[in-house]
Amino acid sequence: MISEDALDQIRRWADRRVPEHVRVQVRLEVDVADRPVTILECRPPWQPEYGLDWTRFPIARLRYTKSRKRWSLYWRGRNLKFHEYHLADLSPDVQSLLGEIDRDPTSIFWG
């Protein structure tokens, strides 16, 4: 189970990442499951005939392992599967992995 404190950190990070005045064009969402937390880039429909639903594009996944008390970071490949991101060590602190997503030294998260 992921702590509420960690979820709050992730949600605050996502809110800070996109300025409020552009959130009609792009926003970040946090999708929470039992252990993984997926960060999604969301965009409005670009053609009215496609409906009102925003597209949701997975950017990264954070996974908490309770037995180790560590977070790990994953990137999404072109086959839509997540792969472990080996440039960041497992961390007891989710904030350090969010920082790695921000830095994105290989452009694997933000392109």
N, C-alpha and C positions, 0 to 999 in steps of 0.2 A: 504494500500500500504506500502510495506517495503522500508525503506530508503536505498539509495545507500551506505551510510556510514555503516549501519548494514550489508548489503550484502558483502561489502568489508572486514569487520571484519571476517565474517564467512568464506569467501573464503581464506583469508590469514591464518586463523586457520587451515583449511583443508590442505593447501599447506605445512605448517610447520609440520603437524602431520606425514607426510610420507617423509622420506629423499629422495632426488632426485635420488640417485643411486639404489633404490629399486622400483621405479615407473614403471618399466617394469613388475614387479610381482604383485604389489598392488598399488592402488591409492584411494584417496577419491575424490568424486564428490559432488557438491552441486546442487540440483535440486530445482529451485525456481518456486513456484506457486503464486497465488494472496496473500495469507496470510501465508501459511506454507512454510518452507524451509526444505527439506529432505536431510540428510547427508547419502551418500551411499558409501559402500566399494566396490571397483570394482577390479575384477581379470580377467586375460586373460583366454582364453579357455585352458583347461587342456588336451584336445585331439583334434587333427586337424580335425577330422571328425565332430566336433561340430560347425565348422565355425570360423569366425574371431571375432565375437562379444564378448565383455567382459561381464561377469556376473555382475549384479548390485544388491547388497544386502543392503537394507535399515538398517541403524544403529540407527538413531535418527531423530526426527522431532522437529523443533522449530516453534512456531506459535506466530505471533504478533497480539495482539488485540488492534486495534486503539483507541477504546473508553476508554480503561483502560491505554493505553500507556505502556503495559506490554508484556513481552515475557513469554511463557510457554514451558516446555520441555516434550517430549513424547518418550516412548520407544516402540519398535516393538515386539509384542508377537508372539508366534509360529503359531497363526492363521493368521498372516500377517497384523493384525490390530494394530494401534497405541493406546497406553494407556498413560494417564497422569502420569508423573513421580512425585510422591508426596514427594520425599525427597529434592526437591529444590523448593523454593518459586517462585512465579511469580516475574519477575525482569524487571526493566526499561532498564537494560543493558544486551545485549545478551552475552557479554563476560563472565559474571558470570555463565551462563548456559553452555557455551562451556567449562569452567573450570570444571563444574560438570561432563560433558561427559569425559573429560580427567581423572579426579579422579576415576570415575566409582566405587564407594565404594561397590556396590552390584554385580559387573560384569555383569550388565544387558545390557550394550552397547557393550562391547568388548569381553565378554565371559570369 
